[in-house]
Amino acid sequence: MKQEASYQVRCQVTTAELQHGEVVSTRQTEHHLLTNTYEVTEVFSDLYAQFRGPRLLGLQILSICRCQSRQAVAA
């Protein structure tokens, strides 16, 4: 068994409702995610890749907690 770091992330995503290319309203949702990446900089790029799109107005990291997970490694 090999231990690999992962991060538990709580973030708030702000998206826009568009009509004819203009913002008519916004919506905020909170997400709780578990990543399987080791570098904290990769966490930010993974989150952006997951939520990016023409409606994304904001992505705010509310908390990040590093945790250890055990994963089997094939010999």
N, CA, C and O atoms as a GROMACS GRO file, in nm:
protein
  300
    1MET      N    1   0.084  -0.118   0.000
    1MET     CA    2   0.000   0.000   0.000
    1MET      C    3   0.088   0.125   0.000
    1MET      O    4   0.188   0.132   0.071
    2LYS      N    5   0.050   0.220  -0.080
    2LYS     CA    6   0.122   0.347  -0.086
    2LYS      C    7   0.027   0.458  -0.046
    2LYS      O    8  -0.089   0.461  -0.088
    3GLN      N    9   0.076   0.550   0.037
    3GLN     CA   10  -0.007   0.663   0.076
    3GLN      C   11   0.010   0.776  -0.024
    3GLN      O   12   0.123   0.811  -0.059
    4GLU      N   13  -0.100   0.831  -0.070
    4GLU     CA   14  -0.097   0.946  -0.160
    4GLU      C   15  -0.179   1.057  -0.098
    4GLU      O   16  -0.284   1.034  -0.039
    5ALA      N   17  -0.129   1.176  -0.113
    5ALA     CA   18  -0.201   1.291  -0.060
    5ALA      C   19  -0.320   1.324  -0.148
    5ALA      O   20  -0.317   1.303  -0.270
    6SER      N   21  -0.422   1.376  -0.087
    6SER     CA   22  -0.536   1.429  -0.160
    6SER      C   23  -0.586   1.549  -0.082
    6SER      O   24  -0.545   1.573   0.032
    7TYR      N   25  -0.674   1.624  -0.143
    7TYR     CA   26  -0.726   1.744  -0.079
    7TYR      C   27  -0.878   1.741  -0.078
    7TYR      O   28  -0.942   1.705  -0.176
    8GLN      N   29  -0.933   1.781   0.036
    8GLN     CA   30  -1.077   1.801   0.046
    8GLN      C   31  -1.098   1.951   0.029
    8GLN      O   32  -1.042   2.032   0.103
    9VAL      N   33  -1.180   1.986  -0.068
    9VAL     CA   34  -1.197   2.127  -0.105
    9VAL      C   35  -1.344   2.166  -0.094
    9VAL      O   36  -1.433   2.093  -0.135
   10ARG      N   37  -1.365   2.284  -0.037
   10ARG     CA   38  -1.498   2.343  -0.034
   10ARG      C   39  -1.487   2.472  -0.113
   10ARG      O   40  -1.404   2.558  -0.082
   11CYS      N   41  -1.571   2.486  -0.216
   11CYS     CA   42  -1.562   2.605  -0.300
   11CYS      C   43  -1.702   2.658  -0.333
   11CYS      O   44  -1.802   2.587  -0.322
   12GLN      N   45  -1.704   2.783  -0.371
   12GLN     CA   46  -1.829   2.847  -0.413
   12GLN      C   47  -1.814   2.889  -0.558
   12GLN      O   48  -1.717   2.956  -0.596
   13VAL      N   49  -1.910   2.849  -0.639
   13VAL     CA   50  -1.907   2.878  -0.782
   13VAL      C   51  -2.020   2.977  -0.814
   13VAL      O   52  -2.135   2.956  -0.776
   14THR      N   53  -1.984   3.084  -0.883
   14THR     CA   54  -2.083   3.183  -0.926
   14THR      C   55  -2.099   3.171  -1.077
   14THR      O   56  -2.002   3.184  -1.152
   15THR      N   57  -2.222   3.145  -1.120
   15THR     CA   58  -2.250   3.132  -1.263
   15THR      C   59  -2.356   3.234  -1.304
   15THR      O   60  -2.430   3.287  -1.221
   16ALA      N   61  -2.361   3.259  -1.432
   16ALA     CA   62  -2.454   3.358  -1.487
   16ALA      C   63  -2.560   3.289  -1.570
   16ALA      O   64  -2.534   3.189  -1.637
   17GLU      N   65  -2.680   3.344  -1.566
   17GLU     CA   66  -2.784   3.305  -1.661
   17GLU      C   67  -2.781   3.411  -1.770
   17GLU      O   68  -2.794   3.530  -1.743
   18LEU      N   69  -2.762   3.365  -1.892
   18LEU     CA   70  -2.747   3.457  -2.005
   18LEU      C   71  -2.870   3.455  -2.094
   18LEU      O   72  -2.931   3.351  -2.118
   19GLN      N   73  -2.906   3.572  -2.143
   19GLN     CA   74  -3.009   3.585  -2.246
   19GLN      C   75  -2.956   3.680  -2.352
   19GLN      O   76  -2.926   3.796  -2.323
   20HIS      N   77  -2.944   3.630  -2.472
   20HIS     CA   78  -2.892   3.710  -2.584
   20HIS      C   79  -2.753   3.767  -2.553
   20HIS      O   80  -2.720   3.879  -2.590
   21GLY      N   81  -2.673   3.686  -2.483
   21GLY     CA   82  -2.536   3.726  -2.451
   21GLY      C   83  -2.520   3.821  -2.334
   21GLY      O   84  -2.409   3.867  -2.307
   22GLU      N   85  -2.628   3.851  -2.265
   22GLU     CA   86  -2.621   3.942  -2.150
   22GLU      C   87  -2.659   3.867  -2.023
   22GLU      O   88  -2.745   3.779  -2.024
   23VAL      N   89  -2.595   3.904  -1.913
   23VAL     CA   90  -2.623   3.844  -1.783
   23VAL      C   91  -2.756   3.898  -1.731
   23VAL      O   92  -2.772   4.019  -1.716
   24VAL      N   93  -2.850   3.807  -1.704
   24VAL     CA   94  -2.979   3.850  -1.649
   24VAL      C   95  -2.993   3.812  -1.502
   24VAL      O   96  -3.074   3.872  -1.430
   25SER      N   97  -2.915   3.714  -1.456
   25SER     CA   98  -2.914   3.679  -1.315
   25SER      C   99  -2.789   3.597  -1.286
   25SER      O  100  -2.722   3.547  -1.377
   26THR      N  101  -2.759   3.584  -1.157
   26THR     CA  102  -2.644   3.502  -1.116
   26THR      C  103  -2.690   3.400  -1.012
   26THR      O  104  -2.794   3.415  -0.949
   27ARG      N  105  -2.609   3.297  -0.998
   27ARG     CA  106  -2.641   3.190  -0.903
   27ARG      C  107  -2.512   3.145  -0.837
   27ARG      O  108  -2.409   3.128  -0.903
   28GLN      N  109  -2.517   3.126  -0.705
   28GLN     CA  110  -2.401   3.076  -0.632
   28GLN      C  111  -2.434   2.939  -0.575
   28GLN      O  112  -2.538   2.919  -0.513
   29THR      N  113  -2.342   2.846  -0.595
   29THR     CA  114  -2.358   2.712  -0.540
   29THR      C  115  -2.230   2.674  -0.468
   29THR      O  116  -2.120   2.713  -0.508
   30GLU      N  117  -2.244   2.597  -0.362
   30GLU     CA  118  -2.129   2.551  -0.286
   30GLU      C  119  -2.106   2.404  -0.318
   30GLU      O  120  -2.199   2.325  -0.328
   31HIS      N  121  -1.979   2.369  -0.334
   31HIS     CA  122  -1.942   2.232  -0.369
   31HIS      C  123  -1.839   2.180  -0.270
   31HIS      O  124  -1.751   2.254  -0.226
   32HIS      N  125  -1.850   2.052  -0.236
   32HIS     CA  126  -1.753   1.982  -0.152
   32HIS      C  127  -1.694   1.872  -0.238
   32HIS      O  128  -1.766   1.783  -0.284
   33LEU      N  129  -1.563   1.878  -0.260
   33LEU     CA  130  -1.497   1.785  -0.352
   33LEU      C  131  -1.377   1.720  -0.285
   33LEU      O  132  -1.317   1.777  -0.194
   34LEU      N  133  -1.343   1.602  -0.331
   34LEU     CA  134  -1.222   1.533  -0.289
   34LEU      C  135  -1.137   1.512  -0.414
   34LEU      O  136  -1.180   1.445  -0.508
   35THR      N  137  -1.017   1.568  -0.414
   35THR     CA  138  -0.928   1.553  -0.529
   35THR      C  139  -0.829   1.441  -0.502
   35THR      O  140  -0.810   1.400  -0.387
   36ASN      N  141  -0.766   1.392  -0.605
   36ASN     CA  142  -0.663   1.289  -0.588
   36ASN      C  143  -0.530   1.338  -0.643
   36ASN      O  144  -0.452   1.260  -0.700
   37THR      N  145  -0.504   1.465  -0.626
   37THR     CA  146  -0.379   1.524  -0.672
   37THR      C  147  -0.287   1.554  -0.554
   37THR      O  148  -0.335   1.576  -0.443
   38TYR      N  149  -0.157   1.553  -0.578
   38TYR     CA  150  -0.060   1.573  -0.471
   38TYR      C  151  -0.023   1.720  -0.452
   38TYR      O  152  -0.007   1.766  -0.339
   39GLU      N  153  -0.009   1.793  -0.560
   39GLU     CA  154   0.033   1.933  -0.554
   39GLU      C  155  -0.088   2.026  -0.538
   39GLU      O  156  -0.187   2.012  -0.609
   40VAL      N  157  -0.078   2.119  -0.445
   40VAL     CA  158  -0.190   2.210  -0.422
   40VAL      C  159  -0.215   2.298  -0.544
   40VAL      O  160  -0.329   2.337  -0.569
   41THR      N  161  -0.111   2.331  -0.621
   41THR     CA  162  -0.132   2.412  -0.742
   41THR      C  163  -0.216   2.337  -0.844
   41THR      O  164  -0.290   2.399  -0.922
   42GLU      N  165  -0.206   2.206  -0.846
   42GLU     CA  166  -0.289   2.125  -0.936
   42GLU      C  167  -0.435   2.126  -0.894
   42GLU      O  168  -0.524   2.112  -0.978
   43VAL      N  169  -0.460   2.144  -0.765
   43VAL     CA  170  -0.598   2.152  -0.716
   43VAL      C  171  -0.669   2.270  -0.782
   43VAL      O  172  -0.782   2.257  -0.827
   44PHE      N  173  -0.602   2.384  -0.786
   44PHE     CA  174  -0.662   2.504  -0.846
   44PHE      C  175  -0.691   2.483  -0.994
   44PHE      O  176  -0.799   2.518  -1.042
   45SER      N  177  -0.596   2.427  -1.067
   45SER     CA  178  -0.619   2.407  -1.211
   45SER      C  179  -0.725   2.300  -1.236
   45SER      O  180  -0.801   2.310  -1.331
   46ASP      N  181  -0.731   2.196  -1.151
   46ASP     CA  182  -0.835   2.094  -1.165
   46ASP      C  183  -0.974   2.153  -1.142
   46ASP      O  184  -1.068   2.122  -1.215
   47LEU      N  185  -0.986   2.238  -1.040
   47LEU     CA  186  -1.115   2.302  -1.012
   47LEU      C  187  -1.158   2.391  -1.128
   47LEU      O  188  -1.273   2.388  -1.170
   48TYR      N  189  -1.065   2.470  -1.178
   48TYR     CA  190  -1.098   2.558  -1.290
   48TYR      C  191  -1.142   2.477  -1.411
   48TYR      O  192  -1.238   2.512  -1.479
   49ALA      N  193  -1.070   2.369  -1.439
   49ALA     CA  194  -1.105   2.284  -1.554
   49ALA      C  195  -1.244   2.224  -1.537
   49ALA      O  196  -1.318   2.208  -1.634
   50GLN      N  197  -1.280   2.190  -1.413
   50GLN     CA  198  -1.410   2.128  -1.388
   50GLN      C  199  -1.525   2.227  -1.407
   50GLN      O  200  -1.631   2.189  -1.456
   51PHE      N  201  -1.506   2.352  -1.368
   51PHE     CA  202  -1.616   2.447  -1.368
   51PHE      C  203  -1.612   2.550  -1.481
   51PHE      O  204  -1.707   2.626  -1.497
   52ARG      N  205  -1.506   2.554  -1.558
   52ARG     CA  206  -1.493   2.659  -1.659
   52ARG      C  207  -1.602   2.650  -1.766
   52ARG      O  208  -1.652   2.542  -1.797
   53GLY      N  209  -1.634   2.763  -1.820
   53GLY     CA  210  -1.735   2.772  -1.924
   53GLY      C  211  -1.778   2.916  -1.940
   53GLY      O  212  -1.737   3.001  -1.861
   54PRO      N  213  -1.858   2.944  -2.040
   54PRO     CA  214  -1.898   3.082  -2.067
   54PRO      C  215  -1.986   3.143  -1.957
   54PRO      O  216  -1.998   3.265  -1.948
   55ARG      N  217  -2.046   3.060  -1.872
   55ARG     CA  218  -2.132   3.111  -1.766
   55ARG      C  219  -2.059   3.134  -1.634
   55ARG      O  220  -2.116   3.192  -1.542
   56LEU      N  221  -1.934   3.088  -1.623
   56LEU     CA  222  -1.859   3.101  -1.499
   56LEU      C  223  -1.819   3.246  -1.474
   56LEU      O  224  -1.751   3.308  -1.556
   57LEU      N  225  -1.863   3.300  -1.361
   57LEU     CA  226  -1.826   3.436  -1.322
   57LEU      C  227  -1.722   3.435  -1.210
   57LEU      O  228  -1.636   3.524  -1.204
   58GLY      N  229  -1.729   3.336  -1.122
   58GLY     CA  230  -1.636   3.333  -1.010
   58GLY      C  231  -1.620   3.193  -0.954
   58GLY      O  232  -1.713   3.112  -0.956
   59LEU      N  233  -1.501   3.167  -0.903
   59LEU     CA  234  -1.469   3.040  -0.837
   59LEU      C  235  -1.389   3.076  -0.713
   59LEU      O  236  -1.274   3.117  -0.722
   60GLN      N  237  -1.451   3.058  -0.597
   60GLN     CA  238  -1.387   3.096  -0.472
   60GLN      C  239  -1.360   2.972  -0.389
   60GLN      O  240  -1.450   2.892  -0.363
   61ILE      N  241  -1.235   2.957  -0.347
   61ILE     CA  242  -1.197   2.846  -0.260
   61ILE      C  243  -1.229   2.889  -0.117
   61ILE      O  244  -1.175   2.988  -0.068
   62LEU      N  245  -1.317   2.815  -0.051
   62LEU     CA  246  -1.355   2.847   0.086
   62LEU      C  247  -1.266   2.776   0.187
   62LEU      O  248  -1.234   2.832   0.291
   63SER      N  249  -1.225   2.653   0.155
   63SER     CA  250  -1.133   2.581   0.242
   63SER      C  251  -1.068   2.467   0.166
   63SER      O  252  -1.126   2.408   0.075
   64ILE      N  253  -0.945   2.437   0.207
   64ILE     CA  254  -0.871   2.323   0.152
   64ILE      C  255  -0.810   2.250   0.270
   64ILE      O  256  -0.744   2.310   0.356
   65CYS      N  257  -0.832   2.120   0.275
   65CYS     CA  258  -0.778   2.037   0.381
   65CYS      C  259  -0.701   1.922   0.318
   65CYS      O  260  -0.757   1.845   0.240
   66ARG      N  261  -0.575   1.910   0.353
   66ARG     CA  262  -0.494   1.800   0.299
   66ARG      C  263  -0.521   1.675   0.382
   66ARG      O  264  -0.520   1.680   0.505
   67CYS      N  265  -0.545   1.566   0.316
   67CYS     CA  266  -0.569   1.440   0.384
   67CYS      C  267  -0.488   1.330   0.315
   67CYS      O  268  -0.445   1.345   0.201
   68GLN      N  269  -0.470   1.221   0.384
   68GLN     CA  270  -0.396   1.108   0.331
   68GLN      C  271  -0.494   0.998   0.293
   68GLN      O  272  -0.588   0.969   0.367
   69SER      N  273  -0.472   0.939   0.178
   69SER     CA  274  -0.555   0.825   0.138
   69SER      C  275  -0.462   0.711   0.102
   69SER      O  276  -0.355   0.732   0.046
   70ARG      N  277  -0.503   0.592   0.132
   70ARG     CA  278  -0.422   0.474   0.100
   70ARG      C  279  -0.472   0.415  -0.030
   70ARG      O  280  -0.592   0.392  -0.048
   71GLN      N  281  -0.378   0.391  -0.120
   71GLN     CA  282  -0.412   0.331  -0.248
   71GLN      C  283  -0.317   0.216  -0.274
   71GLN      O  284  -0.197   0.224  -0.247
   72ALA      N  285  -0.371   0.110  -0.326
   72ALA     CA  286  -0.288  -0.006  -0.358
   72ALA      C  287  -0.205   0.023  -0.482
   72ALA      O  288  -0.253   0.085  -0.577
   73VAL      N  289  -0.081  -0.022  -0.480
   73VAL     CA  290   0.009  -0.004  -0.593
   73VAL      C  291   0.040  -0.142  -0.649
   73VAL      O  292   0.085  -0.231  -0.577
   74ALA      N  293   0.017  -0.159  -0.779
   74ALA     CA  294   0.044  -0.288  -0.843
   74ALA      C  295   0.195  -0.310  -0.849
   74ALA      O  296   0.270  -0.221  -0.888
   75ALA      N  297   0.237  -0.428  -0.811
   75ALA     CA  298   0.381  -0.459  -0.811
   75ALA      C  299   0.424  -0.516  -0.943
   75ALA      O  300   0.541  -0.547  -0.962
   0.00000   0.00000   0.00000
